[in-house]
């Protein structure tokens, strides 16, 4: 039987909310939610924990509310009914207690359509949109080191004009930070066609005590064998910058060896052509 | 040795010395001609020209220096004010002549409708490639309030350091770079100054047009809110693999988004269930056996081998019941052009054994979209 039920479309803005918090203060944040269909859309809200996993931006949002941030938030509406094409603002009032430890506090706010009269024999498909809430308490000393490079490797010898980059950065501060790596790749043997290449990698959020990873193939713009200096500038916010350097060699070793052996073989054939001729004669009569 | 012999020997000795002296003088002259030896202090020179003699009328020295400061001589005429327009101001003297060309208004844009970054392209003002540029950013078109500087990592900060002056190459040349860490839904203006060595720094150039950051938003839709499988019987080999859900996402989130799927429980009818397909999301397999599963047409998906569902597929996995679910669609960052109506299709399959109890089995499938970070 064909499925004839209505589609559900809604828009949420913003989807990442940064909340600067202070002890014993009340802050208000606004979320706008819009029904893009011509049908009424009832939505329910949920606050869940947000926990990161692994180094590649993984997360879970357990249906618990253990993070203190969630207990400080009050929503003006927990169930919203949006008329056709209606847009509504939801207010999050965040009231912090008098004494709270410095650091980052995180959570998720979900919007999910409500099934008003669930039918017994129907399988429902439910869309759900999550908003990431990033709270931080206290201002960090801008001169304090907030991140460290756990590993930075480019490999040393490469046959072609690309190399694998591995960069792992750890947040050693009490707040989340945005890590932004910039690579400047400079050929050390100077030829007129070769200039420095600047590659800005993706910015990533790193939560306190956690490690984020950048693992990708970097394509060199120059096609010539050369020795390259890879200079990493890692920005971790507040003007904090960490710099490191690596060197790598791009040279087609295998191709060169192959050509060398071919030349050697040709040389051998030319110098020993008489013996070779005699040997072939002896072999094939 | 006789007296005459001694005298002769002395004469020969002096003659040799004179010859040696003349020889060295000749060598010095030859070398002077070859290498153009300077007998006095170096005079100002370029590749093609050399100033043979110069002086300042009022006496003094070419320049005076101390540990921290250096004074350059100023040549010019008496100043009668500085004619100026809105964007330009006339200057006089050597110091002014040494200045780098004033960089014109940088080009500021928001091509990806981002909420925390804007793209800047420096307008070099025809300066040479080794000229360096600094950028000031403000929410005030006059720069009188809320002014900050673009640091050398392209974030913003309250102070301008020498290291924040960078070449046009480091500013991304014609491609530009993104200034990050900006407030959402806010209009910004930028202006640049240039320098090329000491005493060459310009004033701030004209300001760019005001460009606003967006609000980060996410639009999510599914094409239907319910799912009904065909009646499973011997004629269809107890199989239905024709039902789909199309999920559509639009966002300007810089790091992209992920859609996770999970079910609230296995397909259930009273106390009887249809088990979930055995393969997990991380290693889906070509369908074999029975169960309730899904496949996705996203061929570059997080959580394992990117094309694990499509390469050699379709390959199926069973739904999980645990939060946050498994990835079924995503768009990794960095998102350089806002994602508009990106669609992925999830295709379901249910196959039961002939002995499965006849009943109406139901569950709820949740598609949860969250911004990547």
Interface residues (C-beta under 8 A of the other chain):
Chain A: X1 X3 X4 X5 X6 X7 X8 X9 X10 X11 X12 X13 X14 X15 X16 X32 X36 X48 X56 X57 X59 X60 X61 X62 X63 X108 X110 X112 X113 X120 X121 X122 X123 X124 X125 X126 X127 X128 X129 X130 X132 X178 X180 X182 X184 X195 X196 X198 X200 X202 X203 X204 X205 X233 X235 X237 X238 X239 X241
Chain B: X115 X151 X152 X153 X154 X155 X157 X159 X169 X170 X172 X177 X178 X180 X181 X184 X215 X216 X217 X218 X219 X220 X221 X222 X223 X224 X225 X226 X227 X228 X229 X230 X243 X245 X247 X248 X250 X251 X253 X254 X255 X267 X302 X323 X324 X333 X334 X360 X361 X362 X363 X364 X365 X366 X367 X368 X369 X370 X371 X372 X373
